[in-house]
Amino acid sequence: MSGPIPFPSANHLPIVGQPFTIKSWLACVNVVCNCEAKEPVLIVGFNMPAFCPACRRGFAIGVIQFNGQTGQNHVGIGVIMAPQEKQPS
């Protein structure tokens, strides 16, 4: 989707600041890897992979959906890379 997303006020109630138009947004998602280390991984932006520092499993945001009617969003996260063994130092 390109261009601004119109955001109607819920049930046409006059809420301060609405209706408004979202011109752009950036998804940031904090996940916890399910490896033994349970390390947090911050994914910033679409198609920008982030990697678990412990097992090197890669994560990326694959789907971003925004419902302008309800104001709810859905973010789908995919594993883009299987865990890898650390190289000896």
Legacy VTK file of the C-alpha trace (Angstrom):
# vtk DataFile Version 3.0
C-alpha trace
ASCII
DATASET POLYDATA
POINTS 89 float
0.000 0.000 0.000
1.269 3.427 -0.789
0.096 6.833 0.313
-1.495 7.989 3.555
-3.835 5.680 5.456
-7.055 7.474 6.481
-8.073 6.836 10.070
-11.761 7.492 10.782
-12.837 8.124 14.351
-14.496 5.118 16.006
-18.299 5.317 15.820
-17.927 8.902 14.576
-17.216 10.139 18.103
-15.368 13.461 18.224
-12.052 12.428 19.790
-9.368 15.114 20.068
-6.789 14.602 17.346
-9.018 12.392 15.192
-9.705 11.724 12.488
-6.106 11.785 11.352
-3.954 10.387 8.567
-0.944 8.162 9.126
1.720 9.306 6.670
4.372 6.794 7.694
5.267 4.425 10.501
8.083 2.122 11.509
7.525 -1.232 13.129
9.747 -2.196 16.055
9.199 -5.614 17.585
11.023 -7.057 20.582
10.997 -10.871 20.629
12.746 -13.400 22.863
14.514 -16.224 21.063
13.484 -19.697 22.205
17.066 -20.961 22.335
18.559 -21.926 25.703
19.936 -18.406 26.240
16.459 -16.748 25.923
18.062 -13.608 24.480
15.921 -10.609 23.474
16.057 -9.632 19.805
14.893 -6.200 18.616
13.598 -6.151 15.037
13.508 -2.618 13.629
11.708 -2.038 10.350
10.410 -4.177 7.550
12.895 -6.450 5.733
15.597 -5.639 8.274
16.679 -8.950 9.839
17.828 -9.171 13.444
19.834 -12.023 14.915
19.904 -13.708 18.306
23.356 -13.009 19.788
23.480 -16.486 21.330
22.400 -18.878 18.551
22.505 -16.530 15.503
18.916 -17.412 14.515
17.599 -14.678 12.252
14.207 -12.995 12.590
12.429 -10.543 10.300
9.042 -8.861 10.100
7.244 -10.512 7.199
3.771 -9.021 7.395
2.438 -5.720 8.667
-1.303 -5.182 8.608
-3.094 -2.111 9.927
-6.863 -1.856 10.249
-7.857 1.792 9.946
-11.385 1.004 11.136
-10.340 -0.521 14.472
-6.866 0.991 14.890
-5.406 -2.471 15.504
-2.324 -3.829 13.821
-0.887 -7.267 13.208
2.798 -8.030 12.772
3.879 -11.403 11.380
7.424 -12.455 12.273
9.328 -15.144 10.428
12.494 -17.080 11.206
14.752 -16.398 8.253
17.775 -18.368 9.341
18.239 -21.505 11.421
20.529 -21.395 14.464
24.206 -21.695 13.671
27.059 -22.954 15.750
29.474 -20.290 16.936
32.879 -20.354 15.331
35.757 -21.061 17.741
37.737 -17.914 18.613
LINES 1 90
89 0 1 2 3 4 5 6 7 8 9 10 11 12 13 14 15 16 17 18 19 20 21 22 23 24 25 26 27 28 29 30 31 32 33 34 35 36 37 38 39 40 41 42 43 44 45 46 47 48 49 50 51 52 53 54 55 56 57 58 59 60 61 62 63 64 65 66 67 68 69 70 71 72 73 74 75 76 77 78 79 80 81 82 83 84 85 86 87 88
